[in-house]
Structure formats: structure tokens, C-alpha cells
Amino acid sequence: MGKEMLFLNDLKKVAFRGGTNLFLRHLLGFTINFGGGIVLARILGPGILGMYFISYTLFLIVRGLIDFGVQANFIRQLEDPTKVDLKTAFTLQQFIGITSLVLMIFVAAPVSLSVYKQKEVALFIISAGIGAYFYCWHCIPVSLLERKFEYRKVGIIEVSEIAVFNLVSIICAIKGYGIAGLFAGNILRGLLPAVISSLYKKFFPSIARDIKSILELIKTVYPVLLSNLSVYLIMLAPPVIIGSMCGTEALGISQLAYSMLGSTTIVATIFQRIALTSFSRLQTNAGEFNNAVSKSLRLLAMVYLPVVFGIVSFSAWWIPLLYGEKWKGMESVVLIAVIPISLAGLLSIINSALISKGQFKLVLKQNLLNVIVYWLSMSMLARRFSAKAVPLAHLIAVLISSYLFIYGYKKYCGTLDYSFVATYFLFSILLLGSSFFLIAKGLIIVSIILWVVFILYSGLLLKRNIPFTFLKEGN
């Protein structure tokens, strides 16, 4: 019992330290992305950024293919991966990376040219394929760093990607070479992190010749791959549906709105990443596991929702001010989108819990249902609602598919009381809508007062419901 308590205390310490490093990483990443996004949006406009977002979506999809579930599998293993494991995974990822690059250049780029009739889209896709290939050298070293909670190094690697893309793109855009800047940024955002991560872990494995080991690895991780692919299929829907039906400007507005909100979800991202690693270490202790999940979910709600909802409630004021008149209408997209994004952020805790228990197939089923509902909803809503069809479809899909997460957790992990989080979430939505209405009427001071009161009240709830035991033990 004493050794077990020592293990739990040590785990809390490294998790807290890792969470602090991740917070700093995401804060810096948010600052760079948010500031860079404003500059690029004002210079390039929604049309050019809409074309770029098509390539960025494919960039993420190819990276998901290359990952093939290897990173999550290595993180959740109780024992460190062997040299043979690393060699086998590296060989698989090299094969996928090279194959994907060929398909991006000779299939995706020509097809995009015939669909969108703009050569810039094809050029962006080629550069995205080159940049994504370098994830073959990036994925495994990062998974090894995360196993050791070395999130400072992970943060440096991830921030380097954000920094080099924004630096190159902005300099070129200011000089009048916006297209060339985005092209070069796509490549460098893959190359630089690959170099840094490989040097950190001195990761230079050779190619495996044991086909049987590769097939065994595929058999183990393919459910994770399919789950990840379902997420990227969701990301593919706006370029395919909104881009073709409503044009690249509507696509640019919806994608920038989601990119901007994605940057504000640093807290949810940190919780999810720490949760997967921490829950994996507790998977054999049912009581501590369920307690950790419950605390993580409630803590995330009280820390995350006031921040992201508060920012969005003032969007009708700050979006025109920061982005200019070209982006008028994005505030309504952001207002709707924050609801499914924040709900998905909370569900990410359940997702991490299920993956840590090895329930990849259940996660896959949830993701596939999410994809099907999302594509169908957006197809029906696109022509009438244009850019707003993206968050509306997202909301419908999350609400319908979330049942499988709740069902799965109860069956495989334990029982959680969701009443507090559900009440807190609904109240936050009510305050969001009221604040947005007040600001539209020019009553911005009243809105500020409401949010200050709510944040203070949330602080009291946080202290009462979670008396910082976890954090104190982590100091």
C-alpha cells in the first residue's frame, strides 16, 4: 500500500509539472497563431486563406495516416518500447509517408485543380504533402518524450512548427508573396520539428525486414488509426462540402473561426494529453482511475468554460476590430461553434479514459457515428446556412454520438455523476447567449460585470468541489 501511494504521489508530481510545461507551450503557441492569424487574415483575405485551409486539412490527414496509432499505443504501454518495436513502427511509418506523398502530388493536387479551378490550391496541396512526410521522423521521438512526461521538450518541438510557419508566411505576405509564403510554410512546419525531435532522442533507426512484426503492429494499432481517421474525415467535410457548394470565401470564414477557437482550447488539450498518460498508469487501480477521471472532468469544466465562453461572448466586438470588414459574419459562426467545440473538449476526458483502458474499438464506433452524422448534416445545411453550416453540423454530430462515450465509460470504466458538469455547461451557454445579446445592444459593461461575477463564482465552486488536493500534492 505504501509503494502504491508513493507511485500515485510521484505520478501527480510529474503530471502537474508536465501540465505546467504544456500550458506554457500552448499559451505561446496560441499567442503566435492568434497574432499571426490576424496579420495573414488582414493581408490575404478569406479567399486565399480558404485555399490554404484545404491544404492544411490534407496535411493533418496525412499526418494521421503516418501516425497510424503508433504514438497513442507507445504512450499507453506499461513497459518502454524495445528497439525492435521502434524499428518496426519506423518502417511502417516510412512506407505510409512516402506513399502518401506520391498520392498528394499525383492524385490529390490534380483532382483539386479540377474541382476548385484554382492552381494555388494544387500548389498548396503539394507543399502540404512534402511537409507532412517529415512526420515519419517526428512521431516516435515525441511519443517517447511524452512517456517520460518531458513536455518541455515536446513543447519546444511543437512551438517550432507554429513559429516557423507564421514567420515565413507573414514575412512573405508583407513582401507581397503571400502564396509563396504559405507554400514554404507548409514544408517548413513539417521539416523543422522533425529535425529537432530526432536530435532530442538521437532517433535514427534502420528499416525492419520482419514483415510479421509489421503485420502484428498493424493488427494492434489499426483501431486507433481508424479513430484518428474519422476525426480527420470530419475536418475534410468543410473543404469538400462548403468549398464546393459555397466557395472558398465561405470556407475561409468557417475554417478561420475553427482555427481561432482551436487556439483557445489550450486547457482542454492539456487535460486530454495529461489524462491519457496519467490514466494509463492507473488503469489497474479502479478506484483511483475513476476518481482521477471525475476530478479531471469537473476541473476542466470549471477552468475551461468560463475562458472560452467569455472570449466568444465578446466576438461581435473584437472580430471586426481585429480582422477587418472582410471577415464580417464570422462572429455568428464562432458563437455557434463554441458549443460543440467545448462539449467535445469535455468528452475528450472520457475519450482518454477509454483509450487508456484499451477500448479502441468503442472509440472508433463513436468517431465513425460522429463522421456519418456530420457529413449528412452539413450536406443538408450548406446551401441554406453557408459557413454557419459547419458549426451546426458539428453540434448535431457531437450530441448524437456522445451517447456511445457515456455508455462505454459506464460499461468498461465505472460510474460517473455528470449532473454537476451538465448543469454548469448549460448555465455557461445561457450566460454566453445573454452576454452576446447585451453586447449587440451596446451594453458591453453589463456583460463584463456578468462574466466577472461568473468567474469569481466559478473560483469558489472550484475550491469547494476540488480543494486543490491534486495540485498541492504535485508541488
Residue pairs with C-beta under 8 A, 6 or more apart in sequence:
4 285
7 281
8 282
8 288
9 473
11 278
11 281
11 282
12 470
12 473
12 474
13 473
13 474
13 475
14 149
15 149
15 274
15 277
15 278
15 474
16 470
16 471
16 474
16 475
17 149
17 151
17 474
18 149
18 150
18 151
18 274
18 277
19 151
19 270
19 271
19 274
21 151
21 152
21 154
21 155
22 151
22 154
22 155
22 269
22 270
22 273
22 274
23 266
23 267
23 270
24 155
25 151
25 154
25 155
25 156
25 158
25 159
26 266
26 269
26 270
27 266
28 155
28 159
29 158
29 159
29 162
29 263
29 266
30 263
30 264
30 266
32 159
32 162
32 163
32 166
33 162
33 166
33 259
33 263
34 260
34 263
35 166
36 165
36 166
36 169
36 170
37 256
37 259
37 260
37 263
38 322
38 323
39 170
39 173
39 174
40 49
40 166
40 169
40 170
40 173
40 178
41 49
41 256
41 323
41 324
41 326
41 327
42 323
42 324
42 326
43 173
43 174
43 178
44 173
44 178
45 249
45 252
45 326
46 248
46 249
46 250
46 251
46 252
46 253
46 256
46 326
46 327
47 248
47 249
47 252
48 120
48 178
48 179
48 182
48 252
49 252
49 255
49 256
50 243
50 247
50 248
50 249
50 250
50 251
50 252
50 253
50 255
51 116
51 118
51 120
51 121
51 124
51 248
52 124
52 182
53 238
53 239
53 251
53 252
53 255
53 256
53 259
54 112
54 116
54 121
54 124
54 125
54 239
54 243
54 248
54 251
55 121
55 124
55 125
55 127
55 128
55 182
55 186
56 128
56 186
57 232
57 235
57 236
57 238
57 239
58 104
58 108
58 125
58 128
58 129
58 132
58 236
59 128
59 129
59 131
59 132
59 186
59 190
60 232
60 235
61 229
61 232
61 235
61 236
62 97
62 100
62 101
62 104
62 128
62 129
62 132
62 133
62 135
63 132
63 135
64 225
64 228
64 229
64 231
64 232
65 96
65 100
65 225
65 229
66 93
66 96
66 97
66 100
66 132
66 133
66 135
66 136
66 139
67 93
67 135
67 139
67 225
67 228
68 92
68 93
68 96
68 218
68 221
68 222
68 224
68 225
69 221
69 222
69 223
69 224
69 225
69 227
69 228
69 360
70 89
70 92
70 93
70 139
70 140
70 143
70 217
70 221
71 139
71 140
71 142
71 143
71 146
72 221
72 224
72 276
72 355
73 220
73 221
73 224
74 81
74 85
74 89
74 140
74 143
74 144
74 147
75 143
75 146
75 147
75 276
75 277
75 280
76 276
76 280
76 355
76 356
76 358
78 280
78 281
80 147
81 89
81 144
83 205
84 208
84 210
84 213
85 217
86 140
86 203
86 205
87 205
87 206
87 207
87 208
88 208
88 210
88 213
88 214
88 217
89 140
89 217
90 136
90 140
90 205
90 207
90 208
91 207
91 208
91 214
92 214
92 217
92 218
93 135
93 136
93 139
93 140
94 136
94 207
96 136
97 132
97 133
97 135
97 136
98 133
100 129
100 132
100 133
101 129
101 130
101 132
101 133
103 129
104 125
104 126
104 128
104 129
104 132
105 126
105 129
108 125
108 129
109 122
109 123
109 125
109 126
109 129
110 122
112 121
112 122
112 125
113 119
113 121
113 122
115 244
116 243
116 244
116 248
118 248
120 179
123 179
123 183
124 182
124 183
124 186
127 182
127 183
127 184
127 186
127 187
128 186
130 186
130 187
130 190
131 186
131 187
131 188
131 189
131 190
131 191
132 190
133 190
134 190
134 191
134 193
134 194
135 190
135 194
136 194
137 194
137 195
137 197
137 198
137 203
138 157
138 190
138 193
138 194
138 197
138 198
140 201
140 203
141 197
141 198
141 200
141 201
141 203
142 154
142 157
142 197
144 201
144 203
145 151
145 153
145 154
145 157
145 197
145 200
145 201
146 154
146 273
146 277
147 277
149 277
153 200
156 196
157 193
157 196
157 197
157 200
158 193
160 192
160 193
160 196
161 189
161 190
161 192
161 193
162 189
164 185
164 188
164 189
164 192
165 185
165 186
165 188
165 189
166 185
168 181
168 184
168 185
168 188
169 178
169 181
169 182
169 184
169 185
170 181
171 181
172 178
172 180
172 181
172 182
172 184
172 185
173 181
197 203
198 204
208 214
223 360
223 361
223 363
223 364
224 355
224 360
224 363
226 364
226 367
226 368
227 360
227 363
227 364
227 367
230 364
230 367
230 368
230 370
230 371
231 367
233 371
233 375
234 370
234 371
234 374
234 394
234 397
237 374
237 375
237 378
237 390
237 393
238 251
238 254
238 255
238 378
238 390
239 251
241 375
241 378
241 379
241 382
241 389
242 250
242 251
242 254
242 378
242 382
242 386
242 387
242 389
242 390
243 251
245 382
245 383
246 382
246 383
246 386
246 387
250 386
250 387
251 387
253 327
253 329
253 330
253 333
253 387
254 333
254 387
254 388
254 389
254 390
254 391
256 323
256 327
256 330
257 330
257 333
257 334
257 337
257 387
257 390
257 391
258 337
258 341
258 390
260 334
261 308
261 312
261 334
261 337
261 338
261 341
262 341
264 307
264 308
264 311
265 304
265 308
265 341
265 342
265 345
267 300
267 303
267 304
267 307
268 300
268 304
268 342
268 345
268 346
268 348
271 296
271 299
271 300
271 304
271 345
271 348
271 349
272 345
272 348
272 349
272 351
272 352
275 292
275 293
275 296
275 348
275 349
275 352
275 353
275 356
276 352
276 355
276 356
278 292
279 289
279 292
279 293
279 352
279 353
279 356
279 357
280 356
282 288
282 289
282 292
282 356
283 289
283 356
283 357
283 358
286 414
289 353
289 413
289 414
290 413
290 414
290 415
290 416
293 349
293 350
293 353
293 409
293 413
293 414
293 416
294 416
294 417
295 466
295 470
296 349
297 346
297 349
297 350
297 416
297 421
298 420
298 421
298 465
298 466
299 462
299 466
299 470
300 345
300 346
300 349
301 346
301 420
301 421
301 424
301 425
302 424
302 458
302 461
302 462
302 465
302 466
303 462
304 342
304 345
304 346
305 342
305 424
305 425
305 428
306 428
306 451
306 454
306 455
306 458
308 338
308 341
308 342
309 338
309 342
309 428
309 429
309 431
309 432
310 435
310 451
310 454
310 455
312 334
312 335
312 338
312 432
312 436
313 431
313 432
313 435
313 436
313 439
313 447
313 451
314 435
314 439
314 444
314 447
315 330
315 331
315 334
315 335
315 436
316 331
316 436
316 439
316 440
317 439
317 444
319 327
319 330
319 331
319 334
320 327
320 328
320 331
323 330
329 387
330 387
332 388
333 387
333 388
333 390
333 391
335 432
335 436
336 388
336 391
336 392
336 395
337 390
337 391
337 394
338 432
339 391
339 395
339 429
340 391
340 394
340 395
340 397
340 398
340 399
341 394
342 425
342 428
343 395
343 398
343 399
343 402
343 425
344 398
346 421
346 425
347 398
347 402
347 405
350 405
350 406
350 408
350 409
351 363
351 405
353 409
353 413
354 362
354 363
354 405
354 408
354 409
354 412
354 413
355 363
357 412
357 413
359 408
359 412
362 404
362 408
362 412
363 408
365 404
366 401
366 402
366 404
366 405
366 408
367 401
369 400
369 401
369 404
370 397
370 398
370 400
370 401
371 397
373 393
373 396
373 397
373 400
373 401
374 393
374 394
374 396
374 397
375 393
377 389
377 392
377 393
377 396
377 397
378 389
378 390
378 392
378 393
381 388
381 389
381 392
381 393
382 389
385 392
406 418
409 416
410 416
420 465
424 461
428 454
431 450
431 451
431 454
434 447
434 450
435 447
435 450
435 451
438 444
438 446
438 447
438 450
439 447
